[in-house]
Amino acid sequence: MHPEYKDQLPGLNRIEGQVKGIKRMIENRRYCVDILTQIKAAKAALHKVEQEILKKHMQHCLKHAVTTNNEMDIQEKIDELMTLLSKRI
């Protein structure tokens, strides 16, 4: 069973609002630095959500694999994380 992530929905709703705000700023031809500042804020908020989900994944899914002592499951979880982390920008 997968962990629950509903606690991340308020943050995602804020990010959605930030992105819509950035779109409006672009449509209204706002100052470049103001737009970039808002983009950085949205990226930081998205990073925070990412970190919380990663933390919960490690505390639940990876921990479960380790406690069951299933070597194939453990290796699969490690490989998934390594693949995911290698794709980071």
C-alpha positions as CSV (number, residue, x, y, z in Angstrom):
1,M,0.0,0.0,0.0
2,H,1.2,3.5,-0.9
3,P,1.5,6.3,1.6
4,E,-1.0,9.1,1.8
5,Y,0.0,12.5,0.3
6,K,-3.1,14.6,0.8
7,D,-1.2,16.8,3.2
8,Q,0.7,18.1,0.1
9,L,-2.5,19.3,-1.6
10,P,-2.5,22.8,0.0
11,G,1.1,23.4,-1.1
12,L,0.3,22.2,-4.6
13,N,-2.8,24.5,-4.7
14,R,-0.5,27.5,-3.8
15,I,1.9,26.5,-6.5
16,E,-0.9,26.3,-9.0
17,G,-1.9,29.8,-8.0
18,Q,1.7,31.0,-8.3
19,V,2.0,29.6,-11.8
20,K,-1.3,31.3,-12.8
21,G,0.0,34.5,-11.4
22,I,3.2,34.1,-13.4
23,K,1.2,33.6,-16.5
24,R,-0.8,36.8,-15.8
25,M,2.5,38.7,-15.1
26,I,3.7,37.6,-18.6
27,E,0.4,38.5,-20.2
28,N,0.6,42.0,-18.5
29,R,4.2,42.4,-19.6
30,R,5.5,42.9,-16.0
31,Y,9.1,43.6,-15.3
32,C,11.5,40.6,-16.0
33,V,13.0,40.5,-12.5
34,D,9.6,40.4,-10.9
35,I,8.6,37.5,-13.1
36,L,11.8,35.7,-12.4
37,T,11.4,36.2,-8.7
38,Q,7.9,34.6,-8.8
39,I,9.3,31.7,-10.9
40,K,12.0,31.1,-8.3
41,A,9.4,31.1,-5.5
42,A,7.2,28.6,-7.4
43,K,10.3,26.4,-8.0
44,A,11.2,26.5,-4.3
45,A,7.6,25.6,-3.3
46,L,7.6,22.7,-5.7
47,H,11.0,21.6,-4.4
48,K,9.5,21.5,-0.9
49,V,6.6,19.3,-1.9
50,E,9.1,17.0,-3.7
51,Q,11.2,16.7,-0.6
52,E,8.3,15.9,1.6
53,I,7.1,13.2,-0.8
54,L,10.6,11.8,-1.1
55,K,10.9,11.7,2.7
56,K,7.6,9.9,3.0
57,H,8.6,7.4,0.3
58,M,11.8,6.6,2.1
59,Q,10.1,6.3,5.5
60,H,7.3,4.1,4.2
61,C,8.2,2.3,0.9
62,L,11.9,1.9,1.3
63,K,11.6,1.1,5.1
64,H,9.0,-1.5,4.3
65,A,11.3,-3.2,1.8
66,V,14.1,-3.2,4.3
67,T,12.0,-4.6,7.1
68,T,10.6,-7.4,5.0
69,N,14.3,-8.3,4.2
70,N,13.4,-8.9,0.5
71,E,16.6,-8.2,-1.3
72,M,15.0,-7.9,-4.7
73,D,12.5,-5.3,-3.3
74,I,15.2,-3.4,-1.5
75,Q,17.3,-3.2,-4.7
76,E,14.3,-2.2,-6.8
77,K,13.6,0.7,-4.4
78,I,17.2,1.8,-4.4
79,D,17.4,1.6,-8.2
80,E,14.2,3.6,-8.5
81,L,15.6,6.4,-6.3
82,M,18.9,6.4,-8.0
83,T,17.2,6.7,-11.4
84,L,15.0,9.5,-10.1
85,L,17.8,11.4,-8.5
86,S,20.0,11.1,-11.6
87,K,17.3,13.0,-13.6
88,R,17.4,16.0,-11.3
89,I,18.4,19.3,-12.9
